[in-house]
Amino acid sequence: MKRILLLSDTHGYLDDSVLKHVREVDEVWHAGDIGSLSVTDRISEFTPIKAVYGNIDDHSIRKEFPLHQRFMCERVDVWMTHIGGYPGRYSPEIKDEISKDPPRLFISGHSHILKVMNDKKLGILHMNPGAIGTYGFHRSRTMLRFEIDKDEIKELHVIEFNRKKS
């Protein structure tokens, strides 16, 4: 069993309220718009991190992390990218590929809108953790915590903070 913390759109901001949750999981997954390698460096002091770069990320972040990550966690096929869309509205760049070879769990960021929904047609669970940074239009800062146990995704929790810096 793996306990996962899923976040996105830090835009270079990371505070102790987020790090408290980082310390409680087995892995952190970051769905892009990291903003500064200091964010991922700080997280990796406590737990392993998987991340993808986003549209605001510079060459140093793009050198460190890929545009897409496709990997197995336990027995769940995961695909994480920053700009991916959501069921019924996948990004044109990935639409064909996701239809040909759908993962079990599809993760994206970018919208700053927390969204968890099933794609019943393709058998995909989609997660977007919203934005945990302070930059952007979002009213609250959000991230997701969940467990993957063999082939089961369970114990999904929304973690929400006031938009103001903590």
C-alpha positions, 0 to 999 in steps of 0.5 A: 500500500502507498499513501500519496499526496497529490499537488499541483501549481505551487508556482514556487510557493511551499509552506509548513502547512503543506510540508506537514502533509508531505511528512505523512505520506509515502510519495508526493506527486506534483502535476506541474507548474512547480515554479522553483526547484526549491519546492521539489528539493524541499519535498524530497527531503521528507519523501520521494517525489514524482513530478512533471513540468508545467507551462510556467516552468523554466529550463532547469525544471524541464531538465529535471522533470518530464512533460509526462510521467507514465508509471505503475503504482502498486497495480495501478497504471498512472499517467500524469501530465500538467495540461491534460484536460478531463473526461470528455475534454482531454487536451488535443495533444493527448486525446488519441493516445489516452483513447488508444491506451487508457491508464487507470488513473489520469492526473493533470493540473493547470486549471487551478480547479480541484476535480475528481471524476470518472471517465466511464467510457474509458474506465479512467479515474481523473484527478486534478488537485487544484492549486496549492500555491498562492498565485492565480485566481483560485479562492482556496488552496487544495491538494489530494491525499489517497491510498493505492492498495494493489489495484484499488484507489481508496481513502481519497481526501481533499485538503484545503487551505485558505488562499492567504499565505499561512 
